[in-house]
């Protein structure tokens, strides 16, 4: 992986070199400050003031040059506007084409300016992060809080780009006007390509989105999957389509869909199933949660297994899910609650979501990765909705050869058939990616010849075959972003959960706490829905299934609104806080304050809690991917695994809470389970405000 210091030097435009931030100098200053504070030469207050002043100077240099270039571009657009006004009175298509080309030249220069700004903005974020790492994560809070909201803020010019965006708007409007005018003079049926968006505008929009972290609908969906962004990938990224196999990607998405269906198909009937086996209705928490318990362990070994293969983990997953559902269905005739729970545990051991994420991250070309990530989230959302909906259709009862088929067992039988069909399709259609096959071949040859295998499978990436061990320290090595003393260590993935935990900054810990909170609240809502609605409203299984299906179907429309509009109007951290507060309001509204608990109160509070928890999840994972260490973007113990473990632990805790609260009686179940959700939500809001400035 090329570190940022090298990348900044390599990507600088020669004619603008003096206007970039001096990242290398600031890194050396940070190192000097560490030594000076250790020897007592300077105290931390002196260091903060001195480094702040130096960073102010660097930002001012960038901003003044930026304003100068914006002025040049604005004057060029103004001159072209005069020419456009004159040409609009004529019918010379060739001159209009020349004018459009002149606007494009301005556009290409604007793209250069946006890339200049992006490099400097990235450098500022990195140097703030480095200073935080050295001095206890205090400098970012201090610097951002004193600069970002100041009326004369220069930081806003870099991170909000108000002037640049105005230039983008002017250029886009004029190009669109010329295109429409040319389309009027030359009929669109004769020139169908005229209706297409100008390619330079596509480049500009891509640069602006990358710079501001603004998100389209697909990008917002992709954030839910926590697929590592392009700039955090290693050199093993696919730059072409030669290893890309669409059918294999589709099989991963189908695996995701079926697993989510499998998770939620039993929710409407789990309480009735437990009662039929002689247990209390609230034991449904154990039945539902046992799958999540097993997933805590399966996520780790599937993540490690995906370093070596994708096909074999998916086969193993399908077999475990087939056996688990078979045992779940047979538990009724066996009259065994143990068989029921063991069946769900086997299903959890077949959770291959880590493999599905990893396949998208490693095996899908960059140009298709965001669509694939969005597909992953869409498949999950669709499965969440289809599971309860399918359960609502299975309201029948019959026997075949002594085996009972009813609303309790049919979910197991249906999923058995589904996983068996999927296993057959997987076996005949899946293609192992080329880089996995070649690595396995190299490993086999190395083992046969008795030579050590180059690289470490734990890394999850392909290491270069030759490393110059004799290379001495030089300026490039000093540019390493994460560790000045050990360049290789700074990019090495975490090799254990303990090592991964040590890489967690306070900001990352808070984001994981938020993820835990939202998953806990959602699991409480979904898992106890059947018990609560039956007790208070006498809802049937079909009614509960429809209610849960409607909740699941809100995911994609909400993401369309948030991803397409809201994220372009507000910062991610603002949406994060607002969503947390709305989840809190939903939880408070869910409490039973009077003897009469109404359907409108329950449905309204459930919708608020669920919808804003979904909004919160997308923004939370977006911020998590931004603030976590690059060392958590690769290997077995990566950021995706940590978020999965946090969410899974939340589900387990929620389901165990439901079962434990059942001992208080069904009349107290609702408030008893909502109280922990309320406490955790309040804690996450307080923690968010404590790290708010570090999320800039």
FIKOL-598919 format. One line per 3 residues: for each residue x, y negated, z negated of C-alpha. Coordinates in steps of 0.1 Angstrom, whole numbers. Example, Ala and Ser with C-alpha at 12.3 -4.5 7.8 and 13.67 -1.06 7.14 Angstrom:
BEGIN
123:45:-78; 137:11:-71 .
END
This chain:
BEGIN
0:0:0; 14:-34:9; 12:-57:-21 .
-3:-92:-19; 30:-110:-21; 43:-93:11 .
9:-97:28; 8:-134:20; 43:-139:35 .
35:-118:66; 1:-133:74; 11:-170:70 .
8:-192:100; 43:-206:106; 30:-242:113 .
10:-242:81; 36:-224:59; 43:-253:36 .
6:-257:27; 0:-222:12; 2:-217:-25 .
36:-207:-37; 25:-174:-51; 60:-160:-56 .
71:-191:-76; 40:-189:-99; 47:-152:-105 .
82:-159:-116; 69:-187:-138; 45:-163:-155 .
74:-139:-162; 94:-168:-176; 66:-179:-198 .
63:-143:-212; 100:-144:-221; 98:-179:-236 .
69:-171:-258; 86:-139:-270; 118:-158:-279 .
99:-187:-294; 110:-212:-268; 74:-222:-261 .
40:-216:-278; 9:-205:-259; -7:-240:-259 .
24:-254:-241; 23:-225:-216; -14:-230:-209 .
-10:-267:-203; 22:-264:-181; 8:-235:-160 .
-25:-253:-156; -7:-284:-143; 13:-263:-119 .
-18:-245:-106; -36:-278:-103; -8:-290:-80 .
-9:-259:-59; -47:-261:-55; -45:-298:-47 .
-19:-291:-19; -43:-265:-4; -74:-287:-7 .
-58:-319:8; -46:-299:38; -80:-283:41 .
-98:-316:41; -73:-329:67; -80:-299:90 .
-118:-302:85; -115:-338:96; -96:-327:128 .
-123:-301:136; -151:-326:129; -136:-352:152 .
-132:-326:180; -169:-315:175; -180:-351:176 .
-162:-357:209; -176:-326:224; -210:-337:212 .
-207:-369:233; -198:-347:263; -228:-324:255 .
-252:-354:255; -240:-364:289; -241:-329:304 .
-277:-323:291; -288:-349:317; -273:-328:345 .
-278:-293:359; -242:-282:363; -241:-247:347 .
-203:-244:353; -196:-276:333; -218:-263:305 .
-198:-231:305; -166:-251:302; -181:-271:273 .
-191:-239:256; -155:-226:260; -142:-259:244 .
-166:-253:215; -152:-217:212; -117:-231:210 .
-128:-251:180; -143:-220:166; -111:-200:169 .
-92:-228:151; -119:-227:124; -114:-190:120 .
-77:-196:114; -86:-222:88; -110:-198:71 .
-83:-171:70; -59:-197:55; -84:-205:28 .
-91:-168:22; -54:-161:16; -51:-190:-9 .
-83:-181:-27; -72:-145:-31; -38:-157:-44 .
-55:-179:-70; -76:-151:-82; -46:-128:-84 .
-24:-152:-103; -52:-159:-128; -56:-122:-132 .
-19:-117:-137; -17:-145:-163; -47:-129:-181 .
-29:-96:-182; 2:-112:-197; -15:-135:-222 .
-46:-117:-235; -72:-126:-208; -77:-161:-220 .
-64:-183:-193; -91:-177:-167; -119:-187:-191 .
-100:-219:-200; -91:-228:-165; -124:-221:-148 .
-145:-237:-175; -125:-269:-173; -121:-271:-135 .
-150:-254:-118; -178:-275:-133; -160:-308:-133 .
-175:-335:-110; -141:-339:-93; -135:-302:-90 .
-110:-291:-64; -115:-255:-73; -150:-258:-59 .
-136:-268:-25; -117:-235:-23; -143:-211:-38 .
-175:-228:-24; -162:-243:9; -190:-269:12 .
-171:-289:38; -160:-259:58; -196:-245:58 .
-208:-278:72; -183:-275:101; -195:-240:107 .
-231:-252:108; -223:-280:133; -204:-256:156 .
-231:-229:154; -259:-254:162; -241:-268:192 .
-232:-235:207; -268:-222:202; -281:-254:218 .
-258:-249:248; -268:-213:251; -305:-221:251 .
-300:-249:276; -280:-226:299; -307:-200:295 .
-332:-226:306; -312:-234:337; -303:-198:345 .
-332:-175:340; -327:-149:312; -338:-121:335 .
-309:-130:358; -285:-134:329; -296:-111:301 .
-263:-116:282; -272:-152:275; -295:-142:247 .
-267:-126:228; -250:-144:198; -217:-160:207 .
-188:-138:196; -168:-166:180; -198:-173:157 .
-197:-136:147; -160:-140:138; -167:-171:118 .
-196:-156:99; -175:-126:91; -147:-148:78 .
-172:-169:57; -188:-139:42; -155:-123:33 .
-144:-156:17; -175:-164:-3; -184:-128:-12 .
-219:-136:1; -237:-104:11; -260:-93:39 .
-287:-66:32; -263:-38:42; -235:-51:21 .
-258:-55:-9; -270:-19:-6; -234:-8:-2 .
-225:-24:-35; -249:0:-52; -227:29:-40 .
-195:13:-54; -176:22:-22; -142:6:-24 .
-140:-25:-2; -117:-26:29; -91:-47:13 .
-86:-23:-16; -81:7:6; -48:24:11 .
-31:29:43; -50:61:49; -81:41:62 .
-95:53:94; -90:27:121; -105:47:149 .
-132:73:154; -111:103:162; -117:120:128 .
-152:107:123; -179:133:125; -214:118:122 .
-232:151:114; -209:156:84; -218:121:71 .
-254:130:76; -250:162:56; -235:141:28 .
-265:117:29; -289:146:29; -271:161:-1 .
-276:128:-19; -313:126:-10; -320:162:-21 .
-302:158:-53; -322:127:-62; -354:145:-53 .
-342:174:-75; -336:150:-104; -370:133:-104 .
-394:160:-90; -398:175:-125; -404:142:-144 .
-443:142:-140; -446:178:-152; -417:183:-176 .
-438:176:-207; -465:200:-196; -439:227:-188 .
-424:224:-223; -458:226:-239; -466:257:-219 .
-435:273:-233; -445:265:-269; -424:234:-274 .
-434:198:-281; -442:175:-252; -412:152:-261 .
-388:181:-255; -392:169:-219; -363:146:-228 .
-340:175:-233; -352:192:-201; -347:161:-180 .
-315:151:-198; -298:185:-196; -291:179:-159 .
-273:146:-168; -253:163:-196; -238:188:-170 .
-232:160:-146; -208:143:-171; -184:173:-165 .
-193:180:-128; -184:144:-118; -148:149:-129 .
-141:182:-112; -160:172:-80; -139:140:-79 .
-107:160:-82; -119:187:-58; -126:161:-31 .
-88:154:-30; -84:187:-13; -117:194:5 .
-152:182:11; -168:213:26; -161:237:-3 .
-174:213:-30; -206:208:-10; -211:246:-6 .
-205:251:-43; -230:223:-51; -257:239:-29 .
-252:273:-45; -254:259:-81; -285:239:-73 .
-302:269:-57; -295:291:-87; -305:263:-111 .
-338:257:-95; -344:295:-92; -339:298:-130 .
-361:268:-136; -390:283:-116; -386:317:-133 .
-386:303:-168; -424:302:-168; -428:339:-162 .
-399:347:-185; -416:325:-212; -381:311:-220 .
-373:275:-228; -337:285:-228; -339:297:-192 .
-356:264:-183; -328:243:-199; -300:265:-185 .
-315:261:-150; -313:223:-153; -278:225:-166 .
-268:245:-135; -284:218:-114; -263:192:-131 .
-232:212:-125; -240:210:-88; -240:172:-87 .
-218:163:-57; -224:125:-57; -187:119:-63 .
-179:139:-31; -206:120:-12; -191:86:-22 .
-155:98:-16; -164:111:19; -178:76:29 .
-148:59:14; -122:81:31; -137:95:62 .
-160:69:77; -143:42:99; -142:7:86 .
-167:-7:111; -193:19:100; -185:21:63 .
-209:-5:51; -238:11:70; -228:45:56 .
-227:30:21; -261:14:26; -273:48:38 .
-261:64:6; -281:40:-15; -311:43:7 .
-310:81:5; -308:78:-33; -337:54:-35 .
-358:75:-11; -351:106:-31; -361:88:-63 .
-395:79:-47; -401:112:-30; -393:134:-60 .
-423:123:-81; -445:119:-50; -438:155:-40 .
-446:167:-75; -480:150:-72; -487:172:-41 .
-479:204:-58; -511:206:-79; -521:242:-72 .
-519:276:-88; -515:311:-74; -495:343:-79 .
-474:364:-55; -459:397:-67; -463:387:-103 .
-446:354:-99; -465:323:-110; -467:293:-87 .
-482:262:-103; -475:225:-109; -447:234:-133 .
-429:260:-113; -435:248:-77; -409:220:-80 .
-383:247:-87; -394:269:-59; -396:241:-33 .
-361:229:-42; -348:265:-39; -360:266:-3 .
-346:232:4; -312:239:-9; -310:273:9 .
-319:256:42; -293:229:35; -267:254:27 .
-273:271:61; -271:238:79; -240:228:60 .
-223:261:69; -228:259:106; -224:221:111 .
-200:205:86; -165:196:99; -137:192:75 .
-119:158:82; -87:160:101; -65:145:74 .
-78:170:48; -72:199:72; -36:187:80 .
-28:182:43; -40:217:35; -19:231:64 .
12:212:52; 7:223:16; 3:259:27 .
35:258:48; 54:241:20; 43:268:-5 .
53:296:19; 87:281:24; 93:275:-13 .
97:238:-8; 80:213:-31; 49:196:-16 .
54:160:-8; 29:137:-25; 5:142:-53 .
-29:155:-46; -41:135:-77; -34:103:-58 .
-62:111:-33; -43:93:-6; -16:103:19 .
18:92:7; 46:84:32; 68:114:38 .
101:95:33; 107:70:5; 139:52:3 .
150:60:-32; 181:40:-29; 164:7:-21 .
175:-19:-46; 156:-47:-61; 148:-75:-37 .
125:-103:-33; 98:-81:-18; 98:-58:-47 .
94:-87:-71; 62:-96:-52; 45:-66:-66 .
11:-78:-80; 5:-55:-109; 38:-46:-124 .
71:-64:-119; 92:-37:-135; 79:-6:-117 .
65:-12:-82; 54:24:-77; 36:26:-110 .
16:-5:-102; -2:12:-73; -4:47:-88 .
-39:59:-96; -49:68:-131; -43:104:-139 .
-66:108:-168; -97:92:-184; -74:78:-211 .
-51:62:-185; -82:48:-167; -95:34:-199 .
-63:15:-205; -67:-2:-172; -101:-17:-182 .
-100:-54:-189; -127:-70:-211; -146:-80:-179 .
-147:-45:-166; -158:-31:-200; -187:-56:-201 .
-198:-46:-166; -197:-9:-176; -218:-18:-207 .
-243:-36:-185; -244:-5:-162; -250:17:-193 .
-278:-6:-205; -297:-7:-172; -294:31:-167 .
-306:36:-203; -336:13:-199; -346:29:-166 .
-342:65:-180; -364:56:-210; -390:42:-187 .
-391:71:-162; -386:101:-186; -412:92:-211 .
-437:79:-186; -457:112:-185; -459:115:-223 .
-468:78:-228; -494:75:-201; -510:108:-210 .
-513:97:-247; -525:62:-241; -543:63:-208 .
-551:100:-202; -534:99:-168; -532:131:-148 .
-500:145:-133; -510:131:-99; -515:96:-113 .
-481:97:-130; -465:110:-98; -480:81:-78 .
-469:56:-104; -433:68:-103; -433:70:-65 .
-445:34:-63; -417:23:-86; -391:42:-65 .
-405:26:-33; -398:-9:-46; -361:-4:-44 .
-355:-11:-7; -379:-41:-4; -363:-57:-35 .
-329:-51:-21; -339:-67:13; -350:-99:-6 .
-320:-100:-29; -294:-90:-3; -307:-112:25 .
-317:-143:6; -310:-145:-31; -272:-137:-29 .
-268:-165:-4; -283:-191:-28; -267:-181:-61 .
-235:-167:-75; -233:-131:-84; -227:-140:-121 .
-258:-162:-121; -280:-134:-107; -264:-110:-132 .
-275:-131:-162; -309:-139:-148; -315:-102:-141 .
-304:-92:-176; -328:-117:-191; -357:-104:-170 .
-349:-68:-180; -350:-80:-216; -384:-97:-210 .
-397:-64:-194; -385:-44:-224; -401:-68:-249 .
-434:-67:-229; -434:-29:-231; -437:-28:-269 .
-471:-19:-284; -479:-49:-307; -516:-41:-312 .
-536:-9:-316; -549:-13:-281; -523:-7:-254 .
-536:-15:-219; -527:-2:-185; -520:-38:-171 .
-495:-44:-199; -477:-11:-193; -476:-13:-155 .
-465:-50:-154; -437:-45:-180; -426:-13:-162 .
-424:-31:-129; -404:-60:-143; -380:-37:-161 .
-375:-14:-131; -373:-40:-104; -348:-63:-122 .
-327:-33:-133; -323:-24:-97; -313:-60:-88 .
-289:-59:-118; -274:-27:-106; -263:-40:-72 .
-249:-73:-86; -232:-54:-115; -214:-29:-92 .
-204:-58:-69; -187:-76:-98; -173:-44:-111 .
-155:-36:-78; -142:-72:-78; -128:-73:-114 .
-114:-38:-118; -78:-29:-112; -68:-18:-78 .
-54:13:-94; -90:23:-101; -98:23:-65 .
-81:56:-57; -75:91:-72; -97:113:-93 .
-103:89:-122; -115:60:-101; -140:31:-106 .
-168:51:-90; -163:80:-114; -162:56:-144 .
-195:40:-134; -210:74:-128; -199:86:-162 .
-213:54:-179; -246:58:-161; -248:96:-169 .
-240:90:-206; -267:64:-206; -292:89:-192 .
-282:116:-217; -285:91:-246; -319:80:-234 .
-333:115:-230; -319:125:-264; -335:94:-279 .
-369:104:-265; -366:139:-280; -355:126:-314 .
-382:99:-314; -408:126:-308; -404:137:-344 .
-420:105:-354; -452:114:-335; -464:103:-301 .
-481:72:-315; -447:58:-325; -427:72:-295 .
-430:41:-273; -417:15:-298; -391:39:-312 .
-375:45:-278; -377:8:-267; -359:-5:-298 .
-325:9:-287; -330:-5:-252; -337:-39:-267 .
-306:-38:-289; -283:-27:-260; -298:-53:-237 .
-292:-81:-262; -256:-69:-267; -249:-68:-230 .
-263:-104:-226; -240:-117:-254; -210:-98:-239 .
-218:-113:-204; -217:-148:-218; -184:-141:-235 .
-168:-131:-202; -189:-153:-179; -160:-175:-167 .
-139:-145:-158; -165:-134:-133; -160:-165:-111 .
END
